[in-house]
Amino acid sequence: MERNAAQEKAIHHSSGPMMLLAGPGSGKTTTMIRRIRALLSEQHINPANILVVTFTKAAAREMKERFEKLCEKEGEQQNYRQVTFGTFHGIFYGILRHAYGLSRNNIISEERRYDMLKEIVYALRIETEDEKELFEGLAGEISEVKNSRIPLEHYYSKNCPDEVFRRIYTEYASGCRKARLLDFDDMLLYCYDLLTQRPDILAGWQKKFRYILVDEFQDINKLQYDIVKMLAAPDNNLFIVGDDDQSIYAFRGAKPEIMMHFPKDFPTVQTELLACNYRSTKRIVEAAGKVIGHNKRRFKKKIHTENEEGRKPLIKGFSTGREEELYVKDCILKAREEGCPLEEIAVLYRTNSGAGSLVELLMEYQIPFQMRDTLPNLYEHWISGNFISYMRLAMGERSRQEFLQVMNRPNRYISRNALEDSQVSFEALRWFYEDKEWMCDRIDKFEEDLKKLKNMTPYGAVNYIRHGVGYEEYLKGYAAYRKLKMEDLYEVMDELAESARGYKTYEDWFAHMAEYTRKLKEQAKTQISGKSGVVISTLHSIKGLEFDRVFIMDVNEGIIPYHKAVSENDIEEERRLFYVGMTRARKELSMLYAKERHEKRTEPSRFLTESGITEQEESA
């Protein structure tokens, strides 16, 4: 591929700071590799003085391999293998290890971190329905506090009462210190502290890494940036590559404003724009450009392509989500008949739970697929577990375990002490509470609800448990305590109802659940052994990849943009995420939405209007 003027300027940039704005499909990796090569051959920089930083081990490995192949091909005489390629965590841990003599034994394992948080949460008697969800949420918040260097007293938790979170954070940090353990965020935090407190150590690393290149700079967080700035001083030979329009990891601490403010931090910076998209057709590039153009906090740029005009991106609405999925299934089957490799088709969702119904459909039609994300099993969600327990009790099951699942959901104030035997009877419960008439009334109502459920269809039962039994009211109280969004919990119940709709008996529905769970486990094994079939992914996980045909699903308000996006900054993040999805497509892009979902009217996303595409314009 012939290099354009902007690429040439970036490759041959001599010294000082440079910012390379690289649009989708603009050849940024090739440019970075050529830049490193030019440092060796033109400026005769010692390879050991060059540091290349990426966000993932895979990206670092790929860039290193491509660079070394280029050097071998062009007969580079210097010891080019001395160029350092690594992730932020890997590089910063290396600095700590050199200073403190650390080993891998000092890095806390996921299992150990889980156990520590578990111990703290149990000691504080925090109520939770889903331990995994709670611990992941707490770990994410601990990470956010560390990476943003937010004073703990100014942090407001999204998972539990603020004072409770602060106690958890303090006890977790104290436990790590006592055990001389570091988590991934500590590698950054301790490295920052080391370099600020020991100017002699900082000077040594500045001398070693005289030229620093950072890939995907739009994803950097404040702590990473502060360390990189220190290392780059005083010469500031800092070469950053990224696209503010593709900054989509705010939930990990990424701040696009860091890239926006880079010219202020480095007034002598030279800026170049890689504006040519070598990937997508003109119509896809134009539509994507119109969407992202609605963001206000961005570098203004005009992305173009010399590729063919191609088909207009398709916008298509469907009466229901099921019709939307059937349409995609038919398109995939047709593409396969036409000889299109299934690996060149990607189906993209906003969240990893969104793909559940399509996955069931692909399994039914034996269409091979590969998942970029772990697909959560709807039927293993704790809410589903509660509904299933109600139904099993309605069918006559009387085990203590099933009773414990739901006896206080909603709260009936039944004590565990009332369940003395492995099998529970309502008569025994009434005997236990014989002196409390109000409790006997609650037990009577519980038994009456189960009798009603016994003769219902699964779909009717889901709705009765929600509204007739009072489960939804219980969830509202739980959500308020745990600071969960009720919309997310409603979504689980809606999907459960949708799944139950086609079954007449509990037995039939349970058999379907078991079969689906078995197939999902088989699919997970296939994922490990090899990659083949249609790619199903969230928008977050598809970044960096490209396909001939891309379907973006459920492009509805409340999904894209997501219902949790309330501020203008949030909406801009969602728009960038949609832009990333659009620009994965080389030849064909379909953006689909449903007019009704779970028997509720839904609206198409504002992003569809912003694209300037008229609905159902499929002609070439």
C-alpha positions in Angstrom: 0.0 0.0 0.0 1.4 3.4 -1.0 1.8 5.7 1.9 0.1 9.1 2.0 1.6 12.5 3.0 0.4 12.4 6.6 1.8 8.9 7.1 5.2 10.0 5.7 5.3 13.1 8.0 4.5 10.9 11.0 7.1 8.2 10.0 9.9 10.7 9.5 9.1 13.0 12.5 12.4 13.8 14.1 12.0 14.7 17.8 9.7 16.3 20.3 6.0 15.5 20.9 3.7 14.3 18.1 0.0 13.5 18.1 -1.2 11.2 15.2 -5.0 11.3 14.9 -5.8 8.0 13.2 -9.3 7.4 11.8 -10.7 3.9 11.4 -8.9 1.7 8.8 -6.3 4.4 8.3 -3.2 2.2 8.6 -2.0 3.4 12.0 -0.2 0.2 13.0 1.8 0.2 9.8 2.6 3.9 10.4 3.8 3.2 13.9 6.0 0.3 12.8 7.5 2.4 10.1 8.1 5.2 12.6 10.1 2.8 14.9 12.0 1.6 11.9 12.8 5.2 10.9 14.1 6.0 14.4 16.7 3.2 13.9 17.7 3.7 10.3 17.4 7.5 9.9 18.1 8.9 13.4 20.3 6.0 14.5 18.6 5.8 17.9 19.7 3.0 20.1 16.9 0.3 20.0 17.2 -0.1 23.8 16.1 3.6 24.2 12.7 3.0 22.4 9.6 2.1 24.4 6.3 1.1 22.7 3.2 0.9 24.9 -0.1 -0.7 24.1 -3.2 -1.6 26.2 -3.2 -5.4 25.6 -0.6 -8.2 25.5 -2.0 -9.3 22.1 -1.6 -5.8 20.6 2.0 -5.6 22.0 2.8 -9.0 20.6 1.4 -8.3 17.2 3.2 -5.0 16.8 6.5 -6.5 17.9 6.2 -9.4 15.5 5.3 -7.1 12.6 8.1 -4.7 13.5 10.7 -7.5 13.6 9.5 -9.0 10.3 9.9 -5.6 8.7 13.5 -5.3 10.1 14.4 -8.8 8.9 12.9 -8.1 5.4 14.9 -4.8 5.1 18.1 -6.2 6.5 18.3 -4.0 9.6 21.8 -4.4 11.1 21.2 -3.0 14.6 20.0 -5.2 17.4 16.3 -4.2 16.8 15.0 -6.8 19.2 16.1 -4.5 22.0 13.1 -2.2 21.3 10.8 -2.6 24.3 7.1 -3.5 23.6 4.7 -3.9 26.4 1.5 -2.9 28.2 1.2 -0.1 30.7 0.9 -2.7 33.5 3.8 -4.8 32.2 6.1 -1.8 31.8 5.2 -0.2 35.2 5.5 -3.5 37.0 8.9 -3.9 35.5 9.9 -0.6 37.0 8.6 -1.6 40.5 10.2 -5.1 40.3 13.6 -3.4 39.5 13.3 -1.1 42.5 11.8 -3.4 45.1 12.9 -6.9 44.0 9.3 -8.0 43.5 8.3 -11.4 42.0 5.1 -12.9 40.6 4.2 -14.0 44.1 3.6 -10.4 44.9 0.8 -10.1 42.4 -2.6 -11.0 43.8 -4.5 -13.6 41.9 -8.1 -13.2 40.9 -9.1 -16.0 43.3 -7.2 -14.4 46.3 -8.8 -11.0 45.6 -12.2 -12.6 45.4 -11.6 -14.4 48.7 -10.5 -11.1 50.4 -13.5 -9.2 49.2 -15.8 -12.1 50.2 -14.4 -12.2 53.7 -14.8 -8.4 54.1 -18.4 -8.4 52.7 -19.4 -11.3 54.9 -18.0 -9.6 58.0 -20.0 -6.5 57.1 -23.2 -8.6 56.5 -24.0 -6.9 53.2 -27.1 -8.3 51.6 -26.7 -9.6 48.1 -28.5 -11.9 45.7 -25.6 -12.3 43.3 -22.1 -12.5 44.9 -20.3 -12.5 41.6 -22.1 -9.3 40.4 -21.3 -7.6 43.7 -17.7 -8.5 43.8 -17.1 -7.5 40.2 -18.8 -4.2 40.9 -16.7 -3.6 44.0 -13.5 -4.6 42.2 -14.3 -2.1 39.4 -15.0 0.7 41.9 -11.7 0.0 43.8 -10.0 0.2 40.5 -11.7 3.5 39.6 -10.7 5.1 42.9 -7.0 4.1 42.4 -6.7 5.0 38.7 -8.5 8.4 39.1 -6.7 9.1 42.4 -10.0 10.3 43.8 -9.9 11.0 47.5 -11.9 8.1 49.1 -14.1 10.5 51.1 -15.2 12.1 47.8 -16.1 8.8 46.1 -19.8 7.7 45.9 -20.4 4.0 45.4 -22.7 2.6 42.7 -22.9 -0.8 44.5 -23.6 -0.2 48.2 -24.0 2.6 50.7 -21.0 5.0 50.5 -19.7 4.4 54.1 -19.9 0.7 53.5 -17.8 0.9 50.3 -15.2 3.1 52.0 -14.8 0.4 54.8 -14.5 -2.3 52.1 -11.9 -0.3 50.2 -9.9 0.5 53.4 -9.9 -3.1 54.6 -9.0 -4.5 51.2 -6.1 -2.0 50.7 -4.9 -2.8 54.3 -5.1 -6.6 53.6 -3.0 -6.3 50.4 -0.3 -4.2 52.2 0.0 -6.6 55.1 0.3 -9.6 52.7 2.7 -7.5 50.5 0.4 -8.1 47.5 -0.2 -5.9 44.5 -3.3 -5.8 42.2 -3.1 -4.5 38.7 -4.0 -1.0 39.7 -1.4 -0.9 42.4 1.2 -1.5 39.8 0.3 1.9 38.4 -0.3 3.7 41.7 2.9 2.5 43.3 4.9 3.2 40.2 3.6 6.8 40.2 4.5 7.2 43.9 8.0 5.7 43.3 8.8 8.0 40.4 7.5 11.1 42.2 9.4 10.3 45.4 12.7 9.1 43.9 14.0 11.6 41.3 17.1 9.4 40.9 15.1 6.4 39.8 13.0 8.5 37.5 16.1 10.0 35.9 17.4 6.5 35.2 14.3 5.4 33.4 14.1 8.7 31.5 17.6 8.1 30.2 16.7 4.5 29.2 13.3 5.3 27.4 14.3 8.4 25.4 11.6 7.8 22.7 8.1 6.7 23.8 5.3 5.6 21.5 1.8 5.0 22.8 -0.9 3.2 20.8 -4.6 3.7 21.3 -3.9 6.9 23.3 -7.6 7.8 23.5 -8.1 4.9 26.0 -5.5 6.2 28.5 -6.5 7.1 32.1 -5.2 9.9 34.3 -2.8 7.8 36.2 -1.3 6.2 33.1 -0.9 9.6 31.5 0.8 11.1 34.5 3.4 8.4 34.6 4.0 8.5 30.8 4.5 12.3 31.0 7.1 11.9 33.8 9.0 9.2 31.8 9.0 11.3 28.6 10.4 14.4 30.3 12.6 16.4 29.7 13.0 15.8 26.0 9.3 14.9 25.5 10.0 12.6 22.6 6.4 11.3 23.0 4.6 10.0 19.9 1.0 9.3 20.6 -1.4 7.6 18.2 -5.2 7.4 18.6 -8.6 8.5 17.6 -10.7 10.5 20.1 -13.8 9.4 18.1 -13.1 5.8 19.2 -12.7 6.4 22.9 -15.2 3.9 24.3 -13.8 2.7 27.6 -15.0 5.3 30.1 -16.1 2.6 32.4 -12.4 1.5 32.7 -11.3 5.1 33.4 -10.5 6.2 29.9 -10.8 9.9 29.5 -11.0 11.3 25.9 -10.4 14.8 27.3 -6.8 13.8 28.0 -6.2 13.5 24.3 -8.1 16.7 23.7 -5.9 18.6 26.2 -2.6 17.1 24.9 -1.8 20.1 22.7 -2.1 22.3 25.8 0.1 20.0 27.8 2.7 20.0 25.0 2.5 23.3 23.2 5.2 22.4 20.7 3.3 19.2 19.6 3.1 18.5 15.8 -0.3 17.0 14.9 -1.1 14.9 11.8 -4.3 13.4 10.7 -4.6 10.0 9.0 -7.8 10.9 7.2 -8.0 8.2 4.6 -10.1 5.1 5.5 -8.7 2.2 3.5 -11.4 -0.2 4.9 -14.9 0.9 4.2 -16.9 2.0 1.2 -17.7 5.7 0.6 -21.3 5.4 1.8 -20.3 3.7 5.0 -17.6 6.3 5.7 -20.1 9.2 4.9 -22.8 7.8 7.2 -20.4 7.2 10.1 -19.0 10.6 9.7 -22.4 12.2 9.9 -23.2 10.4 13.1 -19.9 11.2 14.9 -20.1 14.8 13.7 -22.9 15.4 16.3 -20.4 15.1 19.1 -19.1 18.4 20.4 -16.1 17.3 22.4 -13.8 16.1 19.6 -11.1 17.1 17.1 -12.9 18.1 14.0 -11.8 15.9 11.1 -13.0 14.9 7.7 -12.5 11.2 7.1 -12.6 10.1 3.4 -11.9 7.0 1.3 -10.8 6.2 -2.2 -12.8 3.0 -2.1 -15.9 2.4 -4.3 -19.2 4.0 -3.4 -20.8 0.6 -2.4 -24.2 -0.2 -1.1 -26.1 2.3 1.1 -26.1 1.2 4.7 -29.4 -0.4 5.5 -31.8 0.9 8.2 -34.7 -1.5 8.8 -37.4 -1.7 11.5 -39.3 -4.8 12.6 -42.5 -5.3 14.5 -40.7 -7.3 17.2 -37.3 -8.3 18.3 -38.0 -11.9 17.2 -38.7 -10.7 13.6 -35.4 -8.8 13.7 -33.5 -12.0 14.7 -35.3 -14.1 12.1 -34.3 -11.5 9.4 -30.6 -11.8 10.4 -30.7 -15.6 10.5 -32.2 -15.5 6.9 -29.5 -13.0 5.8 -26.7 -15.3 7.2 -28.2 -18.4 5.4 -28.4 -16.5 2.2 -24.8 -15.2 2.5 -23.6 -18.7 3.1 -25.4 -19.9 -0.1 -23.7 -17.1 -2.0 -20.3 -18.3 -0.8 -19.6 -15.6 1.8 -17.4 -17.0 4.6 -19.3 -16.9 7.8 -16.2 -15.4 9.6 -16.7 -12.3 7.4 -20.1 -11.6 9.1 -20.4 -9.9 12.4 -23.5 -9.3 14.5 -23.1 -6.6 17.1 -25.0 -5.9 20.3 -24.7 -3.1 23.0 -24.6 -5.6 25.9 -23.5 -9.2 26.1 -26.9 -10.3 27.3 -28.6 -8.9 24.2 -27.4 -11.8 22.0 -29.2 -14.6 24.0 -32.2 -15.0 21.7 -30.2 -14.9 18.5 -27.8 -17.5 19.9 -30.8 -19.8 20.6 -31.9 -19.3 17.0 -28.5 -20.0 15.5 -28.3 -23.2 17.6 -31.7 -24.2 16.3 -30.6 -23.8 12.7 -27.2 -25.2 13.3 -25.4 -22.1 12.1 -21.8 -22.0 13.4 -20.9 -18.9 15.4 -18.1 -17.6 17.7 -18.6 -15.3 20.7 -16.2 -12.4 21.4 -17.8 -12.1 24.9 -18.9 -14.6 27.5 -22.7 -14.9 26.9 -24.5 -14.9 30.3 -27.0 -17.7 30.6 -30.4 -16.1 31.3 -31.6 -19.2 33.1 -28.6 -19.0 35.6 -29.4 -15.4 36.6 -30.3 -15.2 40.3 -33.7 -13.7 39.4 -34.4 -16.6 37.1 -33.4 -18.9 40.0 -36.0 -17.3 42.2 -38.8 -17.7 39.5 -37.8 -21.4 38.9 -37.9 -22.1 42.7 -41.5 -20.7 42.8 -42.5 -22.9 40.0 -40.9 -26.0 41.5 -42.7 -25.4 44.7 -45.9 -25.0 42.8 -45.3 -28.4 41.1 -45.1 -30.0 44.6 -41.4 -29.7 45.4 -40.9 -29.1 49.2 -37.2 -29.2 49.8 -35.7 -26.8 52.3 -33.4 -25.4 49.6 -36.2 -24.3 47.3 -38.0 -22.7 50.3 -35.0 -20.7 51.3 -34.7 -19.3 47.8 -38.1 -17.5 47.8 -39.7 -17.7 51.2 -38.7 -14.0 51.9 -38.9 -12.7 48.4 -41.1 -10.7 49.0 -40.3 -10.6 52.7 -42.8 -12.7 54.7 -40.5 -12.6 57.8 -40.2 -16.4 57.9 -37.3 -17.4 60.0 -34.8 -20.1 58.9 -35.4 -21.7 62.3 -38.9 -22.5 61.1 -37.4 -24.8 58.5 -36.1 -27.6 60.8 -36.4 -30.5 58.4 -35.0 -31.2 54.9 -38.6 -31.3 53.6 -40.9 -28.3 54.5 -44.7 -28.4 55.1 -47.0 -25.5 55.4 -48.7 -27.2 58.3 -45.4 -27.3 60.2 -44.9 -23.6 59.4 -48.3 -22.8 60.8 -47.5 -24.8 64.0 -44.3 -22.9 64.4 -46.1 -19.5 64.2 -49.3 -20.6 65.9 -49.2 -17.7 68.4 -48.7 -15.2 65.6 -51.9 -14.8 63.6 -50.4 -12.3 61.2 -47.6 -14.7 60.3 -50.1 -17.5 59.7 -52.0 -15.2 57.3 -48.7 -14.7 55.4 -48.1 -18.4 55.2 -51.6 -19.0 54.0 -51.2 -16.4 51.3 -47.8 -18.1 50.3 -49.5 -21.5 50.0 -52.5 -20.0 48.1 -50.1 -18.3 45.6 -48.4 -21.7 44.9 -51.8 -23.4 44.3 -52.6 -20.7 41.7 -49.2 -21.1 40.1 -49.7 -24.8 39.8 -52.3 -24.5 37.0 -50.7 -21.7 35.0 -48.6 -21.7 31.9 -44.9 -20.7 32.4 -45.7 -17.3 30.8 -48.7 -16.7 33.1 -46.6 -17.8 36.1 -43.8 -15.3 35.4 -46.3 -12.5 35.3 -48.1 -13.6 38.4 -44.9 -14.0 40.4 -43.9 -10.5 39.3 -47.2 -8.7 40.1 -49.5 -11.1 42.0 -47.0 -12.5 44.5 -45.2 -9.1 44.9 -41.7 -10.1 43.7 -41.3 -6.9 41.7 -41.9 -4.8 44.8 -39.3 -6.8 46.6 -36.8 -6.2 43.8 -37.4 -2.4 44.0 -36.3 -2.4 47.7 -33.3 -4.6 46.9 -32.3 -2.4 44.0 -32.5 0.7 46.2 -30.2 -0.8 48.8 -27.7 -2.1 46.2 -28.0 1.0 44.0 -29.0 -1.1 41.0 -31.0 0.2 38.0 -34.5 -1.3 38.1 -34.4 -1.1 34.3 -31.7 -3.9 34.3 -33.8 -6.1 36.6 -37.0 -5.4 34.5 -35.0 -6.5 31.5 -34.2 -9.9 33.0 -37.8 -10.5 33.9 -39.0 -9.4 30.5 -36.6 -11.8 28.8 -37.7 -14.6 31.1 -41.3 -13.9 30.2 -40.5 -13.9 26.5 -38.6 -17.2 26.8 -41.6 -18.8 28.6 -44.2 -17.5 26.2 -44.1 -20.5 23.8 -44.4 -23.3 26.4 -47.5 -24.9 27.9 -46.0 -26.7 30.9 -43.2 -26.1 33.3 -41.7 -29.5 32.4 -41.4 -28.4 28.7 -39.8 -25.1 29.6 -37.4 -26.6 32.1 -36.4 -29.2 29.4 -35.6 -26.3 27.0 -33.6 -24.5 29.7 -31.5 -27.7 30.3 -30.9 -28.2 26.6 -30.0 -24.6 26.0 -27.5 -24.7 28.9 -26.0 -27.9 27.6 -25.5 -26.4 24.1 -24.1 -23.2 25.6 -21.4 -25.2 27.4 -20.6 -27.1 24.2 -20.3 -23.8 22.4 -17.8 -22.5 25.1 -15.7 -25.6 24.5 -15.7 -25.0 20.8 -14.6 -21.4 21.4 -11.4 -22.7 23.1 -10.6 -25.2 20.4 -11.0 -23.0 17.3 -12.5 -19.9 15.8 -15.1 -20.3 13.1 -18.6 -19.1 12.1 -20.5 -15.8 12.4 -18.9 -13.4 14.9 -21.2 -12.3 17.7 -19.9 -9.5 19.8 -20.6 -6.5 21.9 -19.7 -3.1 20.4 -16.9 -2.8 23.1 -15.3 -6.1 22.2 -15.2 -5.6 18.4 -12.9 -2.6 18.3 -9.9 -3.2 16.1 -11.6 -5.8 13.9 -13.2 -5.5 10.4 -15.7 -7.6 8.4 -17.3 -7.6 5.0 -20.9 -7.6 6.5 -21.9 -6.0 9.8 -25.3 -6.1 11.5 -25.8 -3.8 14.4 -28.8 -5.1 16.4 -31.4 -3.4 18.6 -30.6 0.2 17.5 -33.4 1.5 19.8 -33.5 4.3 22.3 -32.7 2.8 25.7 -30.4 0.3 24.2 -28.3 2.4 21.8 -27.8 4.9 23.5 -28.1 2.8 26.6 -30.6 3.8 29.2 -27.9 4.5 31.8 -26.5 7.3 29.6 -28.1 10.4 31.0 -25.6 13.2 30.7 -24.4 14.8 27.4 -20.9 13.2 28.1 -22.6 9.8 28.4 -24.5 10.3 25.1 -21.3 11.3 23.4 -19.6 8.1 24.7 -22.5 6.0 23.3 -22.3 7.8 19.9 -18.6 7.0 19.8 -19.5 3.3 20.5 -22.0 3.3 17.7 -19.4 4.9 15.4 -17.0 2.1 16.2 -19.6 -0.5 15.3 -20.4 1.3 12.0 -16.8 1.5 11.0 -16.1 -2.2 11.4 -17.9 -2.8 8.1 -16.0 -3.0 4.8 -18.8 -3.5 2.3 -22.2 -3.9 3.9 -23.7 -2.3 7.0 -27.2 -3.1 8.4 -28.6 -1.2 11.4 -31.8 -2.8 12.7 -34.3 -2.0 15.3 -37.6 -3.3 16.8 -40.8 -1.3 17.0 -42.0 -3.3 20.0 -40.1 -5.2 22.6 -41.6 -7.3 25.5 -45.1 -5.9 24.5 -43.9 -2.3 25.0 -43.6 0.3 22.2 -40.0 1.2 21.4 -38.4 4.0 19.4 -35.6 3.8 16.9 -32.3 5.4 18.1 -31.6 9.0 17.4 -28.3 7.8 15.9 -30.2 6.4 12.9 -31.6 9.8 12.0 -28.1 11.4 12.5 -26.7 9.0 9.9 -28.7 10.7 7.1 -29.7 7.3 5.8 -33.4 6.8 4.8 -34.9 3.6 6.1 -34.8 0.5 3.8 -32.7 2.1 1.1 -31.1 -1.1 -0.1 -30.4 -0.4 -3.8 -26.8 -0.1 -5.0 
